[in-house]
Amino acid sequence: MNDSGHKQYDDEIDLFEIIEIVWQGKWIIVASMFIVLAAAYAYQMYKEDVYEYNLSYSPITAADADRFNKFVLLSDLPFTLNTKSKSLSLISTNPNYEAVVSSEVAIIGNKLTQSLIDEANLTLKEIEDKSQRLTDEKIDEAKYTIKEIEYRSQLLIVEAKLTLKLMKEDILPVHILNSDATAKRYFDASLVLRHLTDDADDIPSYIYHSDAAAQRYFKAKSVLQNSTDGAEDTPIYIYYSDAAAKRYFEAKSVLQKISDGENTIEFQPVVKTAKSSTIWLFPVLPAIMGGVVGALFIFLLRIIAGYKKRQQTAI
């Protein structure tokens, strides 16, 4: 019973005993603190200085920003991108890194600009190709329309000549010759032949028999005339799609701005700052670490001494 109580008492932590142990080994703790401080000071003295290079850039559109981020990630330099403050930064031990940073940033800016130029040219080429296909289709359709109307006009001429010939030779029955329909056929045939004889403007006779035919003919002529003159340099496809028109003029605007010397992104000069650890942490943290190491060393010595004492008692 007494042995159990004595054992429980021995297992309890005595705060005063711990303080006494620490006090007895105070010089070990002080020495440990000085050693760690000296080691930290030596490290501070001989370690390389670290510099941070920062440069801000002008705000850009969301689409351009995504493309810019991609080029930053593919850069040869380990840039850190801060989209909130619109800045690029990197850490280096080289004290004269401004020229390298500026050169790399210029490369990124040129890549971004070139990508916009390529995309704009691709958009223009796509719309121009679609316009060319439409133009070719319209030209083919116009040629077919004119050919069709000229062919029908030729049929009218043949029919008109045949009608007049039959009437002059009195081949048609009398009751037909005395009808309004025959009179109409006669005057229509005469009109056709008169237009053929006059030949004032080389217009097919068939267009005088149908407003729709006349409209188709002159529209076809207009298409061919516009394609020949080439007066308008705007692709016709943009008139068929609002989205295509928007894309076309946006691409034109991008190319115009770049040709005027407006870059898509502008960088401010590089700002270099030395990165050093917080001043107050230098003496405080090493001192605390030295004290902890010294205290652990004291308790380790105490444990070793207690173990040796128990070994001697057992003998």
Secondary structure as the mmCIF struct_conf table of DSSP 4:
data_model
#
loop_
_struct_conf.conf_type_id
_struct_conf.id
_struct_conf.beg_label_comp_id
_struct_conf.beg_label_asym_id
_struct_conf.beg_label_seq_id
_struct_conf.end_label_comp_id
_struct_conf.end_label_asym_id
_struct_conf.end_label_seq_id
HELX_RH_AL_P HELX_RH_AL_P1 ASN A 2 ASP A 11
BEND BEND1 GLU A 12 GLU A 12
HELX_RH_AL_P HELX_RH_AL_P2 LEU A 15 GLN A 24
TURN_TY1_P TURN_TY1_P1 GLY A 25 GLY A 25
HELX_RH_AL_P HELX_RH_AL_P3 LYS A 26 TYR A 46
BEND BEND2 LYS A 47 LYS A 47
HELX_LH_PP_P HELX_LH_PP_P1 GLU A 48 ASP A 49
STRN STRN1 VAL A 50 SER A 56
STRN STRN2 TYR A 57 TYR A 57
HELX_RH_AL_P HELX_RH_AL_P4 ALA A 62 LEU A 73
TURN_TY1_P TURN_TY1_P2 LEU A 74 LEU A 74
BEND BEND3 SER A 75 LEU A 77
STRN STRN3 THR A 80 ASN A 82
TURN_TY1_P TURN_TY1_P3 THR A 83 LYS A 86
STRN STRN4 SER A 87 SER A 92
BEND BEND4 THR A 93 THR A 93
TURN_TY1_P TURN_TY1_P4 PRO A 95 ASN A 96
HELX_RH_AL_P HELX_RH_AL_P5 GLU A 98 LYS A 168
TURN_TY1_P TURN_TY1_P5 GLU A 169 ASP A 170
BEND BEND5 LEU A 172 LEU A 172
HELX_RH_AL_P HELX_RH_AL_P6 VAL A 174 LEU A 177
TURN_TY1_P TURN_TY1_P6 ASN A 178 ASN A 178
BEND BEND6 SER A 179 SER A 179
HELX_RH_AL_P HELX_RH_AL_P7 ASP A 180 ASP A 198
BEND BEND7 ALA A 200 ASP A 201
HELX_RH_3T_P HELX_RH_3T_P1 SER A 205 HIS A 209
HELX_RH_AL_P HELX_RH_AL_P8 ASP A 211 ASP A 229
BEND BEND8 THR A 234 THR A 234
HELX_RH_3T_P HELX_RH_3T_P2 ILE A 236 TYR A 239
BEND BEND9 TYR A 240 TYR A 240
HELX_RH_AL_P HELX_RH_AL_P9 ASP A 242 SER A 259
TURN_TY1_P TURN_TY1_P7 ASP A 260 GLY A 261
BEND BEND10 THR A 264 THR A 264
STRN STRN5 PHE A 267 PHE A 267
HELX_LH_PP_P HELX_LH_PP_P2 GLN A 268 VAL A 270
STRN STRN6 VAL A 271 LYS A 275
TURN_TY1_P TURN_TY1_P8 ILE A 279 TRP A 280
HELX_RH_AL_P HELX_RH_AL_P10 LEU A 281 ALA A 314
#
